[in-house]
C-alpha cells in the first residue's frame, strides 16, 4: 500500500514543540554521549567477533535490517517509498549467502532480491512503482551489497582478524578527522555538503589511518608495515567520500540525521556511511596483503 504523502509527516514534525538542544562541542556533537555510544557499539562488535564468526554475521544482519529501515524512512522524505519487507529479507539473505557460499552467492541473492522487490511493489499497483523499485534497488546496493563484502571477509582464513583490521583502520578516519578538525580545522573541504569537514581534518584522517595500518597489519596478518601504511592512506579518502555521499543524500532529502536511534550520533547509517564504502577496498587489499 502506498504510504501517506511525505509532506504530511514533515508538517507534523515541524509543529512539534521544540526542545532545548543538548550541549555540543565545536564539531557539533554531544561529545560525552557520542563517545559512550561509540564505545558501546565497538564493544558489541568486538564481543561478537570473539564469541564466534557466526555471531558477527548475526550482528551484520541486524545492522542491515536497521539500515534498510533508516534508508527507507529517509528516502520517503523525498517521496520514494521502497518496499521494506523484501529489501530487509534480501539484506539478511545476501549477508548469509556471502558468508556461506562466497561472492557469486552474494550477487545471486542480490539479483533475486531485486526481482522480489519488483514483484512485491508491482502487486500493489503500477502507480509510482518504478520510482519505488528504484529506491529499493538503491538500498540493496547501498548499504546491503557493500556490507556483504564484510561477510566475504569474515569467511576467509583469519576472517576475524581481517574484520578487526578493517574496523580499526576505518574508524581512525573519523577519530583522526574529528580531532584534527577540532584542533586545526580552518579550510572547509566541502562546505555545501559537510560544513564542519576541513582539509586539516582530512589530513588527520590520512595520518591516523596510515599509522594504525602500519601497526595492526604486521601484528595481526603478518603483513609489512609499509603495506599497512599504504592501506591506511588509501582507506581515509574512501571513508571520507562515503561520509560525503551520505551528507549529500541527507542534504537533498532535507534531513539532518538518518534517524535518532543512536544518542550523540543520529542513526546507524550515520556511523556506517564510511565503513560500507571501505569494505570492498579492504576485502581486495587484505587478499593481496594476506593471501589464503
N, C-alpha and C positions, 0 to 999 in steps of 0.2 A: 504494500500500500504506500502511495506517495505521501511523504510526511508534510505537515503544515508549512506554510511559507516561512522561510528563514527570517524574514524581516520581523515577523511577529515576535519571535524569541528575542531578537535584538532589542525591540522596543521594551519588552518586559524587563530585560536586564537593565536597560537604561533608566527605567522607572524605579528600580530597587533603591532603597536608602543607602547612602554612601557610608562606608566605614572608615575609621581612621587608619591610614596606612602604617604598616609596621616600619620601624626604623631601619634604614638601609645605609650601606656604605657607598663609597664613590662609584663602585661598579653597579649600583642599583639593586643589590641583594641584601636580604637579612642574613648577614654572614654566619652568625652562630647557628641559626636554624638550617641554613643551607649546608653547613659543614656536618651537622648532626645527621641530616637526611642522607648526604653523600656517604658518610661513614657507614650508616645502616645498610644502604644498598650494596656497598662494597663488601661488607661483612656477610650479607646474604649470598652474594655471588661466590665469595671465597669458600663459604661453608659448603655450598653445593658442589664446587669443584673438588673439595677434599672428600666429601662423602662418596661420590661416585659420578662418572661421566653422565649416566642417565639422569641423575638429579639435576645436573646443569642443563640437560636437554629440556627437562620439565620447566626450569627457570626461563629458558628461551621461549618455550611455548606460551607460558603465562605472559611474558613481556610482549610477545607478538599479538596476543589477543587484546591486551590493553592498548597497544599501539594502533591496532586496527580501529578500536573504538574511538581513540583520540583523533586519528586522522579522519574518520568518518564524521565525527562531530565538527571538526574544523572545516572540512570541505562543505558541510551543509550550510556554513555561513556564506558560501558563495553560490548556493542553490544547487549543489552537487550532492546527490543522496546515494552513496554507494551501498549496495546490499551488504548488511553486516554478517548474516549467518554464513553464506557460502565463503565469503572472504576470510572470516575468522577460522572456520573449519579448514579452509585451504592453507592458512598460515601455519596451523598446527601440523597438517599433513605434510607440507613442504619441509618443515623442520625435521620431523621424524623420518621422512623418506631420505633426506640428505644424510642423516646420521647412520641409517641402516644400510642404504644402498648407493650412496655416492652422488656425484654431480648429475649424472643422467637422470636419476630418480627425482632430483630436485627440480630439474627443468620439466620433466614429465608431469609431476604433481602441480607445478605452476600452470602448465597448459590445461590440465584437467580442471583446475580451479577457475581459470578464466572462462572455460566453457560453462561450468556450473553457474558462475556468476551471471553470464549472459542469459541462460535458460531461466534462472530464478527471477531476474528482473523483467524479462520479456513476458513471463507468465502473469505479471501484474499489470500488463498493458504496455503499449508501444510509446505512449506519450512521454518524452524525456528519457527513453530507455538508453539511447546511445550516449547521452550525457552521463547517466548514472553508471553505466557499464564502464565508461572511460574512467570515472572516478575510482571504481573498483579495481581496474587494471593498474592505475597509478599506485594504489595502496599495495597491491600484490608485488609491484616492483620495489617500491619504497615505502616501508622498510622490509617487507616479508622475504622477497627473493634475496636481497642483500644479506639479511640476517641468516639465511640458510647456509651461507659460507661459514658461519661460526660452527654450525653442526658438522660441516665437512671437516673443518679444522680439528674439532673435538674427536672425530672418529679416527684420526690419523695417529700413528705412534707418537708417544709423548703429547697426546692431544691436550691433556690438562695443562701442561707447561706452555703449550702454544697459546692456549686461551689466556693464561696468566700474562704471558709476554704481551699479547695483543692489548689486553685491558690496561696494563701498567703503562705501556708506551703511549697509548691513545689518551688516557685521562691526563697525562702530563701535558698534553697540548692545552687543555682547559686550565689546568693549575698554573702552568708557566705563563700562559697568555694573560690570565687574570692577575697574577702577581706583578708581572712586568707592566701590564696596562695600568694598574692602580698606581704603581710607584713612578713610572716614567712616561706613561702614555700622553702624547701631545699631538700626534699626527693621525687623524682618522683614516682608517683603511677603506671603509665603505659606509660613509655617513648616512646614505639614504636607506641602507639595509639594516645596519647594526651600528648605531651612532657611538656606542661605547667601545667598539673594537678599534684598536690602533695598530699602527705598524710596529711600534715598540712592543706591544703585546704579542704580535705575531713573531717577532724576533725571539721573545721569551719562550714561545711555544716551540720554535725550532730548536733552540739551545736545550731546553728541558727534555724534549723527546730524544734528541741525539745523545744527551748524557745518559739518560736512563737506558736507552737501547744499547749503548756501549757497555753498560754494566750487566744488564739482565741476559743478553744473548749468550755471552760466554758462560755465565753461571747456570743457565737453565738448559740450553740446547747445544752447548759445546761449539758455538759459532765463534767467529773472530770479533774482537771489539769494534773494528772499523766497519764490519758488516752491520753490527747493531747501530752504530752511529749514523750510517747512511740510511738504514731503515727508519730510524727515528726522524732524521731530517726530511725524509720523503713523507712520513706519516703526518707531520704537522700541517703542511699545506692542504693535504687531502681532508684532514679533520676540520680545518678552517673553512674549506669550501663546503663541507657538509653543514657546518653551522650557518653559513651564509645562505645556503639553499633553503633551509628551513626558515630563516629570517625573512627571506624574500616571499616564501609561501605565506607566512603569517601576515606580512605587511599587505600582500594582495588580498587576503581574506579579511583584513581589518581586525585581527585579534592580537593579543599580547603574548599569551601562552597557549600551548596546545590543550591544556586542562589545568586544574589546580589540585591534583591528587598528591603531588609531592611538595610539602612545605619548603619554601625557600628556593624552589627550582621551577615550579609550574607543573608541567606534565611530564610523563615518562619520555615522550618523544623529544622534549626539550633537552634531555640528557642523552638520548640515543642518536641524535642527529649527526654528531661527529663519528660515533662508533660504527654505525651501519655503513657509512661510506668507506671507512678504512678497512672493513673486514675483507673484501676481495683482494685488496692490495696486500694485506698481511698474510692471507692464505697463500698467495702466489709466492711472496717473498720468503716466507718460512719454509716452503717446499724447496726453495733454492738453497737457503742457508743450512737447513737441517733436513736433507732428503731422507726418504724412507730407508 
